[in-house]
């Protein structure tokens, strides 16, 4: 995809598809997505989720950049 169509695609994604205030100062949309991701991890990969939980590993610092890209 060329530069200008890529820009307009990103613009449409942010302005029209993502929930309002997804990229606001509070990053509420990203935080919700992180919670959904962790719920899916617990559902689909419960053993891995339990290891994270038992070792008090915080996933937010690792997965936050995934949702900001």
C-alpha positions as CSV (number, residue, x, y, z in Angstrom):
1,X,0.0,0.0,0.0
2,X,1.3,3.4,-0.9
3,X,1.9,6.1,1.7
4,X,-1.3,8.2,1.1
5,X,-3.8,5.3,1.1
6,X,-2.0,3.9,4.2
7,X,-2.5,7.3,5.9
8,X,-6.2,7.4,5.1
9,X,-6.7,3.8,6.1
10,X,-5.1,4.6,9.5
11,X,-7.2,7.7,9.8
12,X,-10.4,5.8,9.1
13,X,-9.4,3.1,11.6
14,X,-8.7,5.6,14.4
15,X,-11.6,8.0,13.7
16,X,-14.4,5.6,12.5
17,X,-13.7,2.1,13.6
18,X,-12.0,2.2,17.1
19,X,-14.2,3.2,20.0
20,X,-14.2,6.9,20.9
21,X,-11.2,8.0,23.1
22,X,-9.3,4.9,22.4
23,X,-6.1,6.9,22.2
24,X,-7.1,9.5,24.8
25,X,-4.7,10.5,27.6
26,X,-6.2,7.8,29.9
27,X,-5.7,5.1,27.3
28,X,-9.0,3.6,28.4
29,X,-9.5,1.7,25.2
30,X,-6.1,0.1,25.4
31,X,-6.6,-0.8,29.0
32,X,-9.9,-2.5,28.2
33,X,-8.2,-4.4,25.3
34,X,-5.5,-5.6,27.7
35,X,-8.1,-6.9,30.1
36,X,-9.9,-8.7,27.3
37,X,-6.5,-10.2,26.2
38,X,-5.9,-11.5,29.7
39,X,-9.4,-13.0,29.9
40,X,-8.7,-14.7,26.5
41,X,-5.3,-15.9,27.8
42,X,-7.0,-17.4,30.9
43,X,-9.7,-19.1,28.8
44,X,-7.5,-20.4,26.0
45,X,-4.2,-21.0,27.8
46,X,-5.1,-21.5,31.4
47,X,-1.8,-23.1,32.4
48,X,0.2,-20.2,31.1
49,X,-2.2,-17.8,32.8
50,X,-1.8,-19.6,36.1
51,X,2.0,-19.3,35.9
52,X,1.7,-15.6,35.4
53,X,-0.8,-15.3,38.2
54,X,1.2,-17.5,40.7
55,X,4.4,-15.5,40.1
56,X,2.6,-12.1,40.3
57,X,3.8,-11.3,36.8
58,X,2.2,-8.2,35.4
59,X,1.3,-8.5,31.8
60,X,0.4,-4.9,31.2
61,X,3.9,-3.6,30.6
62,X,4.5,-6.3,28.1
63,X,1.3,-6.2,26.1
64,X,0.6,-2.4,26.3
65,X,2.8,-1.6,23.3
66,X,1.0,-4.2,21.3
67,X,-2.3,-2.2,21.6
68,X,-0.6,1.1,20.9
69,X,0.9,0.2,17.5
